[in-house]
Amino acid sequence: MTAESDTAASGFPTLEDWQHWTLVMGRAQQMLLESWADSWKAGEPAPGLKLPPAPDPMAMLTAGAEAWGKGLEAWGQMLGGMSAAADKKDKRFAAPEWRDNPVFDTIRQSYLAISDQLMKSVDEAEGLDAEAHKRLKFLTGSFVDAMSPSNFALTNPQVLKATMESRGENLLTGLRHMLDDMKGGQLSHVPKGAYEVGRNLATTPGKVIHETPLYQLIQYTPTTDKVLETPLIIFPPWINRFYILDLTPEKSFVRWCVEQGISLFMVSWKSADESIKDVTLDDYVLRGQVDAIDTVRDLLGVPSVHTIGYCVAGTTLAATLALLAARGEADKVASATFFTAQVDFSEAGDLRLFLGDETMGLLGQLSADTGIVDGRVMASTFNLLRGRDLIWNYVVNNYLLGKEPPPFDLLHWNGDVTNLPAGWHRNYLETLYKGNKLVEEGGISVDGTPIDLSQIHTPLYIQAGREDHIAPPQSVWKIMDHVPGPKRFVLAGSGHIAGVVNPPSAGKYQYWLNEGEPKNLDEFVEGATEHKGSWWPDWLAWLTERAPTKVDAKGARVPGKGKRKAIEDAPGRYVKTR
């Protein structure tokens, strides 16, 4: 037996192994150096990042040490709950190595015990007001998720196994993924090139028939001989691309509406640049929603339109309805549907935790030069709200295991960010989220007109998601308390996105209705009837009941055939502007 074979048999690296690992490390160093060289040439402190000065690193280290110290002090108490914590199902530790190997089984149990005890300690904390308690609970949960042993190569048996089997290629590939993401300024959730707007997303046929500096208006091509006389305009949130409602054909709310015989229009907001950096609430109401309503009424020669407002666009739609009511023009809108939209922010979701002075100051620094909030900032905030699923899951998969993430249209949309006008964005957070001025009579004004939600008598359909962490159902419900007109409330299964984008063909989730007169969400839930599947057909029946008349799908009902000529094919330029 030779010395080399003897070394191999004993489990020690051979000369070939050392050469391979040297090559891997050399390639990794080269990638890092090239990346940093490119960054310094661009005047950036790190690949893809342009950030204000970091806080005192010593203070951060001290805070971290204190946190770990408190965890160690509670170690003795945690040991008693080790077995109970270890029995909990957790997909981060689903691989058999976490239980089969005594070392990693102990790591897993220890981490779960610590996590359990830390979260219990937060629940039992005294002397905190409700807002401080929510903030502490969120921050503790984020810390616990970040410190999971699954997130670190040396404490994740799956990563160690992959590293040995691939001889480090997984880490090299992961490093390449990480550097690409750093240059792009955001974590990748889908493989690059898997989706393209207009190719396999947002493919419902239509034309852009109206364009302003703020938005494009898309009219979709009818697919039925007859269509509802009263058309529908959808106002998506301007913090995201409109095609969340026109994903792949089988998930598309837009395509489904057209197939049901609805004359459908969609607003596609422009991603903010310096040409619209000074827009305000007045612009989104007057030169956005009211302009679109009047454009469609004039094009089709109809007295009124149906409207949908999704999330922040629903908040603005409430202001638009109040303005029209104050002007004696409420009849321009036959009905309004609210998708996970809030008007009363007294019980808003975890986004309130990001409205402290330090966060607002950071937003100001990041937008000081351009007047624009980079959409990646908002994307990071939303990802933090579900850090375990949208951050650490991909850190392990993409960077440590070196795998490509699976294709998922919804997550492609999630990463397809839009920029925001900084002044209006800050005003929205300060005036509505923090100040809750929309529900005060005259708390805000549009075009000099005080806004009063109690003047709205337009029929409303209000949808909320049971697991929505951005617009919690108890917050969405509050519109029921402020608007006196006829209302229908539906509680959908799932959250902010999947609760809305749930086509009947999928057969997923459920929704709840209460035909009585509940005074609050608790009473609604207590007396609600559960219905399997999608709530879309219930909404369609409600919409059709408001205005059942149908007309031939010809003339101006066909994009480009009326007085508004086609500018370009859907989905248009604005949705592709970065």
C-alpha positions as CSV (number, residue, x, y, z in Angstrom):
1,M,0.0,0.0,0.0
2,T,1.4,3.4,-1.0
3,A,1.6,6.4,1.3
4,E,-1.0,8.2,-0.7
5,S,-3.5,5.3,-0.6
6,D,-2.8,4.8,3.1
7,T,-3.7,8.5,3.6
8,A,-6.9,8.1,1.6
9,A,-8.0,5.0,3.5
10,S,-7.5,6.8,6.8
11,G,-10.0,9.5,5.8
12,F,-7.4,12.3,5.4
13,P,-7.4,14.5,2.3
14,T,-5.2,13.4,-0.5
15,L,-2.9,15.6,-2.5
16,E,-5.7,15.7,-5.2
17,D,-8.2,16.8,-2.6
18,W,-5.9,19.6,-1.4
19,Q,-5.3,20.7,-5.0
20,H,-9.1,20.8,-5.6
21,W,-9.8,22.8,-2.4
22,T,-7.0,25.2,-3.2
23,L,-8.5,25.7,-6.7
24,V,-12.0,26.3,-5.2
25,M,-10.7,28.8,-2.7
26,G,-8.6,30.5,-5.4
27,R,-11.6,30.9,-7.6
28,A,-13.7,32.2,-4.7
29,Q,-11.0,34.8,-3.8
30,Q,-10.9,35.9,-7.4
31,M,-14.6,36.3,-7.6
32,L,-14.6,38.3,-4.3
33,L,-11.7,40.5,-5.5
34,E,-13.2,41.2,-8.8
35,S,-16.5,42.1,-7.2
36,W,-15.0,44.4,-4.7
37,A,-12.8,46.0,-7.4
38,D,-15.9,46.8,-9.5
39,S,-17.6,48.2,-6.4
40,W,-14.8,50.5,-5.4
41,K,-14.5,51.8,-9.0
42,A,-18.2,52.7,-8.8
43,G,-17.7,54.4,-5.4
44,E,-19.8,51.9,-3.6
45,P,-18.9,50.5,-0.1
46,A,-20.1,47.0,-1.0
47,P,-21.3,45.3,-4.2
48,G,-24.6,46.9,-5.2
49,L,-25.0,49.0,-2.1
50,K,-25.1,52.7,-1.5
51,L,-25.9,53.2,2.1
52,P,-25.4,55.9,4.7
53,P,-22.7,55.4,7.4
54,A,-23.3,52.4,9.6
55,P,-24.1,52.7,13.3
56,D,-21.3,52.2,15.9
57,P,-20.1,48.6,15.5
58,M,-19.0,48.4,19.1
59,A,-22.6,49.2,20.2
60,M,-24.0,46.5,17.9
61,L,-21.5,43.9,19.3
62,T,-22.3,44.9,22.9
63,A,-26.0,44.5,22.2
64,G,-25.5,41.1,20.7
65,A,-23.3,40.0,23.6
66,E,-25.9,41.1,26.1
67,A,-28.7,39.3,24.2
68,W,-26.7,36.0,24.2
69,G,-25.8,36.6,27.9
70,K,-29.5,36.7,28.8
71,G,-30.1,33.6,26.7
72,L,-27.4,31.7,28.6
73,E,-28.8,32.8,31.9
74,A,-32.1,31.1,31.1
75,W,-30.3,27.9,30.0
76,G,-31.2,26.0,33.1
77,Q,-34.9,26.9,32.7
78,M,-34.9,25.9,29.1
79,L,-33.5,22.4,29.6
80,G,-36.8,21.3,31.3
81,G,-38.7,22.2,28.1
82,M,-36.2,20.6,25.7
83,S,-38.4,17.6,24.9
84,A,-41.5,19.6,24.3
85,A,-39.7,22.1,22.0
86,A,-38.0,19.2,20.1
87,D,-41.4,17.7,19.2
88,K,-42.5,20.7,17.3
89,K,-42.6,20.4,13.5
90,D,-40.3,22.8,11.8
91,K,-39.5,22.6,8.1
92,R,-36.1,24.0,8.7
93,F,-35.2,20.8,10.4
94,A,-37.1,18.3,8.3
95,A,-34.0,16.6,6.9
96,P,-33.4,13.2,8.7
97,E,-29.8,14.3,9.6
98,W,-31.1,16.7,12.1
99,R,-32.4,13.8,14.2
100,D,-30.3,10.8,13.1
101,N,-27.0,12.5,14.1
102,P,-26.8,13.0,17.9
103,V,-24.7,16.2,17.6
104,F,-27.1,17.9,15.2
105,D,-30.1,16.5,17.2
106,T,-28.7,18.3,20.2
107,I,-28.1,21.5,18.3
108,R,-31.7,21.4,17.0
109,Q,-33.2,20.7,20.4
110,S,-31.1,23.4,22.0
111,Y,-32.1,26.0,19.5
112,L,-35.8,25.2,19.6
113,A,-35.7,25.3,23.4
114,I,-33.9,28.7,23.4
115,S,-36.3,30.0,20.8
116,D,-39.3,28.8,22.8
117,Q,-38.1,30.3,26.0
118,L,-37.2,33.7,24.4
119,M,-40.6,34.1,22.9
120,K,-42.3,33.1,26.1
121,S,-40.2,35.7,28.0
122,V,-41.5,38.3,25.6
123,D,-45.1,37.3,26.1
124,E,-44.5,37.5,29.9
125,A,-42.7,40.9,29.8
126,E,-44.3,43.5,32.0
127,G,-44.2,47.3,32.0
128,L,-44.6,47.7,28.2
129,D,-47.4,49.3,26.3
130,A,-49.0,47.4,23.5
131,E,-46.9,49.1,20.7
132,A,-43.6,48.4,22.5
133,H,-44.6,44.8,23.2
134,K,-45.4,44.2,19.5
135,R,-42.1,45.7,18.5
136,L,-40.2,43.6,21.1
137,K,-42.0,40.5,19.9
138,F,-41.2,41.1,16.3
139,L,-37.6,42.0,16.9
140,T,-37.1,38.9,19.1
141,G,-38.7,36.7,16.5
142,S,-36.5,38.1,13.8
143,F,-33.4,37.5,16.0
144,V,-34.5,34.0,16.7
145,D,-35.0,33.2,13.0
146,A,-31.7,34.8,12.1
147,M,-29.8,32.7,14.6
148,S,-31.2,29.4,13.5
149,P,-28.4,26.8,13.2
150,S,-29.8,25.9,9.8
151,N,-28.6,29.3,8.6
152,F,-24.9,28.5,9.2
153,A,-22.8,26.1,7.2
154,L,-21.0,24.5,10.1
155,T,-24.2,23.8,12.0
156,N,-26.3,22.6,9.1
157,P,-25.8,18.9,8.3
158,Q,-27.4,19.2,4.9
159,V,-24.9,21.9,4.0
160,L,-21.9,19.9,5.3
161,K,-23.1,16.8,3.4
162,A,-23.5,18.8,0.2
163,T,-20.1,20.4,0.7
164,M,-18.4,17.0,1.1
165,E,-20.2,15.4,-1.8
166,S,-19.6,18.3,-4.2
167,R,-16.1,19.0,-2.8
168,G,-17.0,22.6,-2.1
169,E,-18.7,23.4,-5.4
170,N,-21.9,24.2,-3.6
171,L,-20.2,27.0,-1.6
172,L,-18.5,28.3,-4.7
173,T,-21.8,28.4,-6.6
174,G,-23.5,29.9,-3.5
175,L,-20.9,32.6,-3.4
176,R,-21.5,33.4,-7.0
177,H,-25.3,33.7,-6.3
178,M,-24.6,35.9,-3.3
179,L,-22.3,38.3,-5.3
180,D,-24.9,38.5,-8.1
181,D,-27.6,39.4,-5.5
182,M,-25.4,42.0,-3.9
183,K,-24.8,43.6,-7.2
184,G,-28.5,43.6,-7.9
185,G,-29.2,44.9,-4.4
186,Q,-31.8,42.2,-3.5
187,L,-32.1,38.5,-2.7
188,S,-33.2,36.3,-5.6
189,H,-36.4,34.3,-5.1
190,V,-36.6,32.8,-8.6
191,P,-34.1,31.8,-11.3
192,K,-33.0,34.6,-13.5
193,G,-34.8,34.5,-16.8
194,A,-37.6,32.2,-15.6
195,Y,-40.3,34.8,-16.2
196,E,-40.7,37.8,-18.4
197,V,-43.6,40.3,-18.4
198,G,-45.4,40.0,-21.7
199,R,-44.0,36.5,-22.4
200,N,-45.3,34.3,-19.6
201,L,-46.7,36.9,-17.2
202,A,-49.3,39.7,-17.9
203,T,-50.3,38.0,-21.2
204,T,-54.0,38.8,-21.3
205,P,-54.6,40.5,-24.7
206,G,-55.3,44.2,-24.6
207,K,-54.1,47.7,-25.5
208,V,-52.9,50.8,-23.8
209,I,-55.5,53.4,-24.7
210,H,-54.5,56.3,-22.5
211,E,-51.3,57.5,-21.0
212,T,-50.3,60.3,-18.6
213,P,-47.0,61.0,-16.8
214,L,-48.4,59.0,-13.8
215,Y,-50.1,56.0,-15.3
216,Q,-51.1,54.0,-18.4
217,L,-54.6,52.7,-18.8
218,I,-55.0,49.3,-20.3
219,Q,-58.2,48.1,-21.9
220,Y,-58.5,44.3,-22.3
221,T,-59.9,42.6,-25.4
222,P,-63.3,41.0,-24.8
223,T,-63.7,37.3,-25.3
224,T,-67.5,37.0,-25.0
225,D,-70.2,38.3,-27.4
226,K,-71.9,40.2,-24.7
227,V,-70.3,42.2,-21.8
228,L,-71.6,44.0,-18.8
229,E,-72.6,47.5,-19.7
230,T,-71.0,49.0,-16.6
231,P,-67.2,48.6,-17.0
232,L,-64.7,47.8,-14.3
233,I,-61.4,49.7,-13.5
234,I,-58.8,48.1,-11.3
235,F,-56.4,50.3,-9.3
236,P,-53.4,48.3,-8.1
237,P,-51.0,49.5,-5.5
238,W,-48.3,51.8,-6.9
239,I,-45.8,50.1,-4.6
240,N,-46.0,47.0,-6.9
241,R,-46.5,46.1,-10.5
242,F,-50.1,45.6,-11.6
243,Y,-49.6,42.1,-12.9
244,I,-50.1,40.5,-9.5
245,L,-53.7,40.3,-10.9
246,D,-52.5,39.0,-14.3
247,L,-49.9,36.3,-13.5
248,T,-49.7,33.1,-15.4
249,P,-53.0,32.5,-17.3
250,E,-54.3,30.0,-14.8
251,K,-53.9,32.4,-11.9
252,S,-55.0,35.6,-13.7
253,F,-57.8,37.6,-12.1
254,V,-57.8,39.8,-15.2
255,R,-58.2,36.9,-17.6
256,W,-61.0,35.4,-15.5
257,C,-62.9,38.7,-15.4
258,V,-62.7,39.1,-19.1
259,E,-64.0,35.5,-19.5
260,Q,-67.0,36.4,-17.3
261,G,-68.0,39.1,-19.7
262,I,-66.6,42.2,-17.9
263,S,-65.4,45.2,-19.8
264,L,-62.1,45.5,-18.0
265,F,-59.6,48.3,-17.6
266,M,-56.4,48.3,-15.6
267,V,-54.2,51.2,-14.3
268,S,-50.5,50.6,-14.7
269,W,-48.7,53.1,-12.5
270,K,-45.3,54.5,-13.5
271,S,-42.4,53.5,-11.4
272,A,-41.3,56.8,-9.9
273,D,-38.4,58.7,-11.4
274,E,-37.4,62.3,-11.0
275,S,-40.1,63.5,-13.4
276,I,-42.8,62.5,-10.9
277,K,-40.8,62.7,-7.6
278,D,-43.0,65.6,-6.3
279,V,-46.4,64.0,-6.8
280,T,-48.8,64.0,-3.8
281,L,-52.1,62.4,-2.7
282,D,-53.9,64.9,-4.9
283,D,-52.1,63.6,-8.0
284,Y,-53.0,59.9,-7.3
285,V,-56.6,60.9,-6.6
286,L,-57.3,63.6,-9.2
287,R,-54.8,62.8,-12.0
288,G,-54.9,59.1,-11.3
289,Q,-58.1,57.6,-10.1
290,V,-60.6,60.3,-11.1
291,D,-58.9,60.8,-14.4
292,A,-59.2,57.1,-15.2
293,I,-62.8,57.0,-14.1
294,D,-63.7,60.0,-16.4
295,T,-61.7,58.6,-19.3
296,V,-63.5,55.3,-19.3
297,R,-66.9,56.9,-18.8
298,D,-66.2,59.2,-21.8
299,L,-64.8,56.3,-24.0
300,L,-67.8,54.0,-23.5
301,G,-70.5,56.6,-23.0
302,V,-71.6,55.2,-19.7
303,P,-72.7,57.2,-16.6
304,S,-70.7,55.1,-14.1
305,V,-68.0,52.5,-13.6
306,H,-67.2,49.7,-11.1
307,T,-63.9,50.1,-9.3
308,I,-61.4,47.9,-7.4
309,G,-58.7,49.3,-5.1
310,Y,-56.0,46.9,-3.9
311,C,-54.1,47.7,-0.7
312,V,-52.8,51.3,-0.7
313,A,-54.8,52.0,-3.9
314,G,-57.9,51.0,-1.9
315,T,-57.0,53.5,0.8
316,T,-56.7,56.2,-1.9
317,L,-60.0,55.0,-3.5
318,A,-61.8,55.7,-0.2
319,A,-60.5,59.3,-0.4
320,T,-61.6,59.4,-4.1
321,L,-65.1,58.2,-3.2
322,A,-65.4,60.8,-0.4
323,L,-64.2,63.6,-2.8
324,L,-66.7,62.6,-5.5
325,A,-69.4,62.6,-2.8
326,A,-68.5,66.0,-1.6
327,R,-68.6,67.3,-5.2
328,G,-72.0,65.8,-5.9
329,E,-70.4,63.3,-8.3
330,A,-70.8,60.1,-6.4
331,D,-72.9,58.5,-9.2
332,K,-69.7,58.2,-11.3
333,V,-68.9,55.1,-9.4
334,A,-71.5,52.3,-9.3
335,S,-69.6,50.2,-6.8
336,A,-66.2,49.9,-5.1
337,T,-64.4,46.7,-4.2
338,F,-61.6,46.8,-1.6
339,F,-58.8,44.1,-1.7
340,T,-57.1,44.0,1.7
341,A,-57.3,47.8,2.0
342,Q,-57.1,49.8,5.2
343,V,-58.7,53.2,5.9
344,D,-58.3,53.1,9.7
345,F,-54.8,52.3,10.8
346,S,-55.3,52.1,14.5
347,E,-54.9,48.3,14.3
348,A,-52.6,48.1,11.3
349,G,-50.2,45.2,10.9
350,D,-46.5,44.8,11.6
351,L,-45.5,47.5,9.1
352,R,-46.2,50.0,11.9
353,L,-43.1,48.6,13.5
354,F,-41.0,50.2,10.8
355,L,-42.3,53.7,11.3
356,G,-40.0,54.8,14.1
357,D,-37.8,57.9,13.9
358,E,-34.7,55.9,13.0
359,T,-36.5,54.2,10.0
360,M,-38.0,57.5,8.8
361,G,-34.6,59.1,9.1
362,L,-33.0,56.3,7.0
363,L,-35.6,56.7,4.3
364,G,-34.8,60.4,4.2
365,Q,-31.1,59.7,3.8
366,L,-31.6,57.2,1.1
367,S,-33.8,59.5,-1.0
368,A,-32.1,62.8,-0.2
369,D,-30.3,63.1,-3.6
370,T,-33.1,61.9,-5.9
371,G,-36.4,62.4,-4.1
372,I,-37.1,58.7,-4.9
373,V,-37.3,55.7,-2.6
374,D,-35.6,52.8,-4.2
375,G,-38.1,50.0,-4.5
376,R,-35.6,47.5,-3.1
377,V,-35.9,49.2,0.2
378,M,-39.6,48.5,0.4
379,A,-39.0,44.9,-0.9
380,S,-36.5,44.3,2.0
381,T,-39.1,45.6,4.5
382,F,-41.8,43.3,3.2
383,N,-39.3,40.4,3.2
384,L,-38.4,41.1,6.8
385,L,-42.1,40.6,7.8
386,R,-41.7,37.0,6.8
387,G,-38.0,36.6,7.2
388,R,-38.0,32.9,7.9
389,D,-39.7,32.2,4.5
390,L,-38.5,35.0,2.3
391,I,-34.9,35.6,3.6
392,W,-33.3,32.7,5.5
393,N,-34.9,29.9,3.5
394,Y,-33.2,31.4,0.4
395,V,-30.0,32.1,2.1
396,V,-29.7,28.4,2.9
397,N,-30.9,27.2,-0.5
398,N,-29.1,29.8,-2.8
399,Y,-25.9,30.6,-0.9
400,L,-25.1,27.6,1.3
401,L,-26.5,24.7,-0.8
402,G,-25.7,26.5,-4.0
403,K,-29.0,25.6,-5.6
404,E,-31.2,27.6,-7.9
405,P,-34.5,28.6,-6.3
406,P,-37.6,27.0,-7.9
407,P,-39.6,29.1,-10.4
408,F,-42.6,30.8,-8.8
409,D,-44.5,33.5,-10.6
410,L,-45.7,35.2,-7.5
411,L,-42.2,35.6,-6.0
412,H,-40.9,36.9,-9.4
413,W,-43.5,39.7,-9.0
414,N,-42.5,40.2,-5.4
415,G,-39.0,41.0,-6.5
416,D,-40.0,43.1,-9.5
417,V,-40.0,46.3,-7.4
418,T,-41.2,49.8,-8.2
419,N,-39.7,53.1,-7.0
420,L,-41.7,55.5,-4.9
421,P,-42.0,59.3,-4.7
422,A,-40.2,59.9,-1.4
423,G,-42.2,62.9,-0.3
424,W,-45.6,61.3,-0.9
425,H,-44.4,58.0,0.6
426,R,-43.3,59.7,3.8
427,N,-46.5,61.7,3.9
428,Y,-48.5,58.5,3.5
429,L,-46.7,56.9,6.4
430,E,-46.8,59.9,8.6
431,T,-50.4,61.1,7.9
432,L,-52.2,57.8,7.4
433,Y,-50.3,55.0,9.1
434,K,-49.1,57.1,12.1
435,G,-51.5,60.0,12.2
436,N,-54.6,58.0,11.1
437,K,-56.0,61.2,9.6
438,L,-58.2,59.6,6.9
439,V,-60.8,58.5,9.4
440,E,-61.0,62.0,11.0
441,E,-63.6,64.3,9.4
442,G,-61.6,66.8,7.5
443,G,-58.4,65.2,8.7
444,I,-57.0,65.4,5.2
445,S,-58.0,67.4,2.1
446,V,-57.8,66.7,-1.6
447,D,-57.7,69.7,-3.9
448,G,-58.8,71.8,-1.0
449,T,-61.9,69.6,-0.3
450,P,-62.0,68.1,3.3
451,I,-62.4,64.3,3.2
452,D,-65.2,62.7,5.2
453,L,-65.6,59.0,4.8
454,S,-69.1,59.1,6.4
455,Q,-70.3,60.8,3.2
456,I,-69.7,57.6,1.1
457,H,-72.8,55.8,0.2
458,T,-71.4,53.8,-2.8
459,P,-72.0,50.0,-2.5
460,L,-68.9,48.4,-1.2
461,Y,-67.5,44.8,-1.4
462,I,-64.7,44.4,1.2
463,Q,-62.3,41.5,1.1
464,A,-59.8,40.6,3.9
465,G,-57.3,37.8,4.3
466,R,-57.5,35.8,7.5
467,E,-53.7,35.4,7.7
468,D,-52.8,38.8,6.3
469,H,-49.8,40.2,8.1
470,I,-49.7,43.5,6.1
471,A,-53.4,44.5,6.3
472,P,-54.8,42.3,9.2
473,P,-58.5,41.5,8.9
474,Q,-59.4,43.4,12.1
475,S,-57.9,46.5,10.5
476,V,-59.6,46.0,7.1
477,W,-62.9,45.5,8.9
478,K,-62.8,49.0,10.3
479,I,-64.0,50.5,7.0
480,M,-67.4,48.9,8.0
481,D,-67.4,51.3,11.0
482,H,-66.7,54.5,9.0
483,V,-68.7,54.2,5.7
484,P,-72.5,54.1,6.1
485,G,-73.5,52.8,2.7
486,P,-74.4,49.2,1.7
487,K,-71.5,46.8,2.4
488,R,-70.6,43.2,1.9
489,F,-67.6,41.8,3.9
490,V,-65.9,38.5,3.0
491,L,-63.1,36.9,4.9
492,A,-60.8,34.9,2.7
493,G,-58.5,32.1,3.6
494,S,-54.7,32.8,3.4
495,G,-53.0,36.2,3.3
496,H,-52.3,39.5,1.6
497,I,-51.6,37.9,-1.9
498,A,-52.8,34.3,-1.9
499,G,-56.1,35.4,-0.3
500,V,-56.8,37.6,-3.3
501,V,-55.2,35.6,-6.1
502,N,-57.2,32.4,-5.6
503,P,-58.9,31.4,-8.9
504,P,-61.9,29.0,-8.7
505,S,-60.1,26.4,-10.8
506,A,-57.4,26.0,-8.1
507,G,-59.9,24.6,-5.6
508,K,-57.8,26.1,-2.8
509,Y,-58.6,27.7,0.6
510,Q,-62.0,28.9,1.6
511,Y,-64.0,32.1,2.5
512,W,-66.5,33.1,5.1
513,L,-69.7,35.1,4.9
514,N,-72.1,36.3,7.5
515,E,-75.5,37.4,6.2
516,G,-76.5,38.9,9.5
517,E,-75.5,42.3,10.9
518,P,-72.3,41.7,13.0
519,K,-71.0,44.7,14.9
520,N,-67.3,43.7,14.7
521,L,-65.0,41.1,13.3
522,D,-65.4,38.7,16.2
523,E,-69.2,38.6,15.8
524,F,-68.7,38.2,12.0
525,V,-66.4,35.1,12.6
526,E,-68.7,33.7,15.3
527,G,-71.7,33.7,13.0
528,A,-70.0,33.1,9.6
529,T,-70.6,30.3,7.2
530,E,-67.6,28.7,5.6
531,H,-67.5,28.2,1.8
532,K,-64.9,26.1,0.1
533,G,-62.7,27.4,-2.7
534,S,-62.5,30.9,-4.2
535,W,-64.6,33.9,-3.3
536,W,-64.4,35.3,-6.8
537,P,-67.8,33.9,-7.9
538,D,-69.5,35.5,-4.9
539,W,-68.0,38.8,-5.9
540,L,-69.1,38.4,-9.5
541,A,-72.6,37.7,-8.4
542,W,-72.6,40.8,-6.2
543,L,-71.1,42.9,-9.0
544,T,-73.6,41.7,-11.6
545,E,-76.5,42.3,-9.2
546,R,-75.5,46.0,-9.0
547,A,-75.7,46.5,-12.8
548,P,-76.9,43.4,-14.7
549,T,-77.5,45.0,-18.1
550,K,-75.3,43.6,-21.0
551,V,-74.4,45.1,-24.3
552,D,-72.6,43.8,-27.5
553,A,-68.9,43.6,-27.2
554,K,-68.2,45.8,-30.2
555,G,-67.2,49.3,-31.1
556,A,-65.5,51.1,-28.2
557,R,-65.7,47.9,-26.2
558,V,-62.9,46.6,-28.3
559,P,-59.5,48.3,-27.5
560,G,-58.6,50.9,-30.1
561,K,-61.9,50.9,-31.9
562,G,-63.4,53.9,-30.1
563,K,-62.3,57.5,-29.8
564,R,-59.2,56.3,-27.8
565,K,-56.8,54.7,-30.3
566,A,-54.4,52.1,-29.2
567,I,-51.0,53.4,-28.1
568,E,-49.3,50.0,-27.7
569,D,-50.1,46.4,-26.8
570,A,-50.7,45.4,-23.2
571,P,-49.0,45.2,-20.8
572,G,-47.4,48.5,-22.0
573,R,-44.1,50.3,-21.3
574,Y,-44.7,51.5,-17.8
575,V,-44.8,48.0,-16.2
576,K,-41.4,47.3,-17.8
577,T,-39.7,50.5,-16.7
578,R,-37.1,49.9,-14.0
